[in-house]
Amino acid sequence: MFEEKVCPICKLKDDQINFNGSGFPNIIFKINCPRCNEFNCPETFLHMQPNKPEPIISAWIRNLNEQGAEVPLINWDTLKDLKARLPDRSPREKQIILLQNIERKTEYPGKAVQIVAEYDIPLAWASTKDEFLYYTESLIERGLLRDFGKSRPFHPVTAIVYNSSAFAVTITADGWDYLEKHDLHIEERTQAFVAMSFSEDLKPIWEDPIKNAIEKAGYKAYRVDAEPHIDRIDVRIISEIKNSRFVVADVTEQRRGVYFEAGFALGLGLPVIWCVRKDDLGNVHFDTRQYNHIVWETPDDFENQLYNFICAIIGKGKEA
């Protein structure tokens, strides 16, 4: 049926791509791609797949696979939602992500990590092999990575490689210091910071849909007024945002503090999930309107949307 082996997401042409369909009449294909890794999609998606590569979606799928998280079914609705919600990352962010992914693959300091540029493009959330190699070379020039092949003989990977460059790198001592200094172990964090109005009207929204969605997704929900402490509240807020995996910012009632906390999280490079009650959507500050918001009307609607968004964009936590 699919004689030419082409990934429907990243458009890689490779003999190692596998299509395994099952189920009737709604056939679901399990696809294994050397670049994206594993994901499922309906047969109808394969017949109406995108005409061009979707590198951000490929990177998102690869990231979930490498974390051992479940990848949702990829269809046109999923694709549309992800393209609208996944952030555009700067070159600086992509280099940090690449270094972090190499760290995850490093068994111990000094151990070389094999890289196949054609397949490992998603590790830097890059769009092309040239962009991926640029970030790799930049990390080497900055002294954060060392090209293992330049000082010792390296035997290329034995897998069949389609039009690719294979090499190995190690994280240098400066690279380990850089990782520690920037506290890049974000995937290990289990807390989700919630920024929202503390009004009595919205208290039930915190206690049910928000906490439920976050905890069901495998994270611990934290709101600064929910636990007793003796710290200055501004110090506590900054500390807890730094300790969080992501931030849920519900701007309903338009509290300035919510915008401050979300902005601080964005400055740290943390994902921010923006939310607002439908009847307050028109009052959202113009500086943040370009971000997609979860627009909710009922608690159940809010909980379902927030849970699905966390699983799709952040990935399920270890407690799920």
C-alpha positions as CSV (number, residue, x, y, z in Angstrom):
1,M,0.0,0.0,0.0
2,F,2.8,2.4,0.9
3,E,5.6,1.3,-1.4
4,E,7.6,4.4,-1.0
5,K,8.6,4.6,2.7
6,V,8.1,8.3,3.6
7,C,7.3,9.5,7.1
8,P,4.1,11.5,6.9
9,I,5.4,14.0,9.5
10,C,9.0,14.7,8.8
11,K,9.0,13.5,5.1
12,L,12.1,11.4,5.6
13,K,12.6,8.8,2.9
14,D,14.2,5.8,4.4
15,D,13.9,2.0,4.1
16,Q,13.9,1.7,7.9
17,I,10.4,3.4,8.2
18,N,7.8,0.8,9.1
19,F,4.0,1.0,8.7
20,N,1.9,-1.5,10.6
21,G,-1.9,-1.2,10.3
22,S,-4.5,-2.8,12.5
23,G,-8.2,-2.6,13.2
24,F,-11.2,-2.6,11.0
25,P,-13.0,-0.6,9.6
26,N,-11.1,2.3,11.3
27,I,-7.5,1.3,10.5
28,I,-4.8,2.8,12.8
29,F,-1.2,2.7,11.6
30,K,1.7,2.4,14.0
31,I,4.6,4.2,12.3
32,N,8.3,3.8,13.3
33,C,10.5,6.5,11.8
34,P,14.3,6.8,12.6
35,R,13.8,10.5,13.0
36,C,10.4,10.9,14.8
37,N,10.4,7.5,16.5
38,E,7.0,5.9,17.1
39,F,3.5,7.4,16.6
40,N,0.1,6.3,15.6
41,C,-2.2,7.8,13.0
42,P,-5.4,6.8,11.2
43,E,-5.3,5.5,7.6
44,T,-7.2,8.6,6.5
45,F,-4.4,10.8,7.7
46,L,-1.9,8.9,5.5
47,H,-4.0,9.6,2.5
48,M,-4.4,13.3,3.3
49,Q,-1.0,14.0,5.0
50,P,0.8,17.4,4.9
51,N,2.6,18.2,1.7
52,K,5.7,19.5,3.5
53,P,7.7,18.5,6.6
54,E,6.5,19.4,10.0
55,P,9.8,19.7,11.9
56,I,8.2,21.1,15.2
57,I,5.7,18.2,15.3
58,S,8.5,15.7,14.6
59,A,10.6,17.2,17.5
60,W,7.6,17.0,19.8
61,I,6.9,13.4,18.9
62,R,10.6,12.5,19.3
63,N,10.7,14.3,22.7
64,L,7.7,12.4,24.0
65,N,9.2,9.1,22.8
66,E,12.6,9.7,24.5
67,Q,10.8,10.6,27.8
68,G,8.8,7.4,27.6
69,A,5.6,9.3,27.5
70,E,2.5,8.3,25.4
71,V,2.2,10.1,22.1
72,P,-1.4,11.0,21.3
73,L,-3.0,9.8,18.0
74,I,-1.8,12.1,15.2
75,N,-4.6,13.3,13.0
76,W,-5.6,16.6,11.4
77,D,-7.1,17.9,14.6
78,T,-4.0,17.1,16.6
79,L,-1.8,18.6,14.0
80,K,-3.7,21.8,13.8
81,D,-3.8,22.2,17.6
82,L,-0.1,21.5,18.0
83,K,0.9,23.9,15.2
84,A,-1.1,26.6,17.0
85,R,0.2,25.9,20.5
86,L,3.8,24.7,20.2
87,P,6.2,27.7,20.6
88,D,8.8,28.9,18.1
89,R,12.2,28.4,19.7
90,S,15.1,30.8,19.3
91,P,18.6,29.6,18.1
92,R,19.8,30.0,21.7
93,E,17.0,27.8,23.1
94,K,17.6,25.2,20.4
95,Q,21.3,24.9,21.4
96,I,20.3,24.5,25.1
97,I,17.8,21.8,24.2
98,L,20.4,20.0,22.1
99,L,22.9,20.1,24.9
100,Q,20.3,18.8,27.3
101,N,19.3,16.0,25.0
102,I,22.9,15.0,24.6
103,E,23.2,15.0,28.4
104,R,20.2,12.7,28.7
105,K,21.9,10.2,26.3
106,T,25.2,10.4,28.2
107,E,25.7,7.3,30.4
108,Y,28.5,8.9,32.4
109,P,30.8,11.9,32.0
110,G,33.3,11.3,29.2
111,K,31.1,8.8,27.4
112,A,30.7,9.5,23.7
113,V,27.2,10.0,22.3
114,Q,26.7,8.9,18.7
115,I,24.9,11.3,16.5
116,V,23.4,10.7,13.1
117,A,22.6,14.2,11.8
118,E,19.9,13.0,9.3
119,Y,18.0,11.3,12.1
120,D,18.7,13.4,15.1
121,I,17.5,16.8,13.7
122,P,14.6,16.8,16.3
123,L,17.0,16.7,19.2
124,A,17.6,20.4,18.5
125,W,14.1,21.2,17.3
126,A,15.8,22.1,14.1
127,S,14.1,22.3,10.7
128,T,17.0,20.9,8.5
129,K,20.2,18.9,8.8
130,D,22.2,22.0,8.1
131,E,20.5,23.9,11.0
132,F,21.1,20.9,13.3
133,L,24.8,20.8,12.4
134,Y,25.1,24.5,12.9
135,Y,23.9,24.2,16.5
136,T,26.2,21.2,17.1
137,E,29.2,23.1,15.7
138,S,28.3,26.1,17.8
139,L,28.3,24.1,21.0
140,I,31.7,22.7,20.0
141,E,33.1,26.2,19.2
142,R,31.8,27.4,22.6
143,G,33.7,24.6,24.3
144,L,30.6,22.9,25.7
145,L,30.9,19.9,23.4
146,R,34.0,18.1,22.1
147,D,34.0,16.3,18.7
148,F,35.0,12.8,19.8
149,G,36.2,11.9,16.3
150,K,38.8,14.7,16.2
151,S,41.1,13.2,18.9
152,R,40.3,9.5,18.8
153,P,39.3,7.1,16.1
154,F,35.5,6.7,15.7
155,H,33.7,3.9,14.0
156,P,30.5,5.1,12.4
157,V,27.2,3.5,13.5
158,T,26.5,0.2,11.9
159,A,22.9,1.1,11.0
160,I,22.1,1.8,7.4
161,V,22.2,5.6,7.1
162,Y,20.3,7.5,4.4
163,N,22.3,10.5,3.2
164,S,23.5,11.3,6.7
165,S,26.6,12.4,8.7
166,A,27.5,10.1,11.6
167,F,29.9,11.3,14.4
168,A,30.2,11.3,18.2
169,V,30.5,14.1,20.8
170,T,31.2,14.3,24.5
171,I,30.1,17.0,26.9
172,T,33.1,18.9,28.2
173,A,33.8,20.0,31.8
174,D,32.6,23.5,30.8
175,G,29.5,21.9,29.3
176,W,28.6,20.1,32.6
177,D,29.2,23.4,34.5
178,Y,26.9,25.2,32.0
179,L,24.2,22.6,32.4
180,E,24.4,22.9,36.2
181,K,24.5,26.7,36.2
182,H,21.4,27.0,34.0
183,D,19.5,24.3,35.9
184,L,18.4,22.6,32.7
185,H,17.0,19.5,34.3
186,I,13.5,20.7,33.7
187,E,12.1,17.3,32.8
188,E,12.9,16.1,36.3
189,R,10.6,18.7,38.0
190,T,7.2,17.5,39.1
191,Q,5.6,20.8,40.1
192,A,3.2,23.0,38.1
193,F,2.9,26.5,39.3
194,V,-0.6,28.0,39.1
195,A,-1.0,31.8,38.7
196,M,-4.6,33.0,39.0
197,S,-6.9,35.3,40.9
198,F,-7.4,34.4,44.5
199,S,-11.0,35.6,44.5
200,E,-13.7,33.5,46.1
201,D,-15.5,33.2,42.8
202,L,-12.6,31.4,41.2
203,K,-11.6,29.3,44.3
204,P,-13.8,26.3,43.0
205,I,-11.9,26.5,39.7
206,W,-8.6,26.0,41.5
207,E,-9.8,23.3,43.8
208,D,-11.4,21.1,41.1
209,P,-10.6,21.5,37.4
210,I,-7.1,23.0,37.6
211,K,-5.7,20.7,40.4
212,N,-7.5,17.7,39.0
213,A,-6.1,18.2,35.5
214,I,-2.6,18.8,36.7
215,E,-2.5,15.8,39.1
216,K,-4.2,13.5,36.6
217,A,-1.4,14.4,34.1
218,G,1.2,13.4,36.7
219,Y,2.3,16.7,38.3
220,K,1.9,18.4,41.6
221,A,-0.3,21.6,41.5
222,Y,1.1,24.5,43.5
223,R,-0.6,27.8,44.3
224,V,1.3,30.2,46.5
225,D,-1.7,30.8,48.9
226,A,-2.5,27.1,49.2
227,E,0.3,26.2,51.7
228,P,1.4,28.0,54.9
229,H,4.9,29.7,54.8
230,I,6.7,32.5,56.5
231,D,8.6,33.8,53.5
232,R,8.0,37.1,51.8
233,I,5.4,36.3,49.2
234,D,7.3,37.7,46.2
235,V,10.4,35.7,47.2
236,R,8.2,32.6,47.5
237,I,6.6,33.1,44.1
238,I,9.9,33.5,42.3
239,S,11.4,30.5,44.1
240,E,8.4,28.2,43.4
241,I,8.3,29.2,39.7
242,K,12.0,28.3,39.4
243,N,11.2,24.9,40.9
244,S,8.3,24.2,38.5
245,R,8.1,22.3,35.2
246,F,5.6,24.7,33.7
247,V,3.1,27.4,34.7
248,V,-0.7,27.5,34.3
249,A,-1.7,31.1,34.1
250,D,-5.5,31.8,34.2
251,V,-5.9,35.5,33.5
252,T,-9.7,35.5,34.3
253,E,-10.4,38.8,36.3
254,Q,-7.2,40.3,34.8
255,R,-4.9,40.3,37.9
256,R,-1.6,42.0,37.3
257,G,0.2,39.5,39.4
258,V,-0.8,36.7,37.1
259,Y,0.7,38.5,34.1
260,F,3.9,39.2,36.1
261,E,4.3,35.5,37.2
262,A,3.6,34.3,33.6
263,G,6.2,36.8,32.2
264,F,8.8,35.7,34.8
265,A,8.3,32.1,33.8
266,L,8.6,33.0,30.1
267,G,11.9,34.8,30.9
268,L,13.2,31.5,32.4
269,G,12.2,29.6,29.3
270,L,9.4,27.7,31.1
271,P,6.3,26.7,29.2
272,V,3.2,28.8,30.1
273,I,-0.3,27.5,29.5
274,W,-2.6,30.5,29.2
275,C,-6.3,30.2,30.2
276,V,-9.2,32.5,30.5
277,R,-13.0,32.2,31.1
278,K,-14.9,32.9,27.9
279,D,-16.8,35.9,29.1
280,D,-13.4,37.6,30.0
281,L,-11.6,36.8,26.7
282,G,-12.2,40.3,25.3
283,N,-10.3,41.8,28.3
284,V,-7.0,39.8,27.8
285,H,-4.1,42.2,27.7
286,F,-3.0,43.0,24.1
287,D,0.6,42.0,24.9
288,T,-0.4,38.4,25.5
289,R,-3.2,38.0,22.9
290,Q,-0.8,36.4,20.4
291,Y,-0.6,33.4,22.7
292,N,-3.2,30.7,22.3
293,H,-5.5,30.5,25.4
294,I,-7.6,27.7,26.7
295,V,-11.0,29.4,26.6
296,W,-13.3,27.7,29.1
297,E,-16.9,28.0,30.1
298,T,-17.6,25.2,32.6
299,P,-15.3,23.4,35.2
300,D,-15.6,20.1,33.3
301,D,-14.8,21.8,30.0
302,F,-11.8,23.5,31.6
303,E,-10.5,20.3,33.2
304,N,-10.7,18.3,30.0
305,Q,-9.0,21.0,27.9
306,L,-6.2,21.6,30.4
307,Y,-5.5,17.9,30.9
308,N,-5.3,17.2,27.2
309,F,-3.1,20.3,26.7
310,I,-0.6,19.3,29.4
311,C,-0.4,15.7,28.0
312,A,0.1,17.0,24.4
313,I,2.5,19.9,25.0
314,I,4.3,19.0,28.2
315,G,4.0,15.3,28.3
316,K,2.7,13.1,31.1
317,G,4.7,13.3,34.4
318,K,6.2,10.5,36.3
319,E,3.4,10.4,38.8
320,A,0.7,9.7,36.2
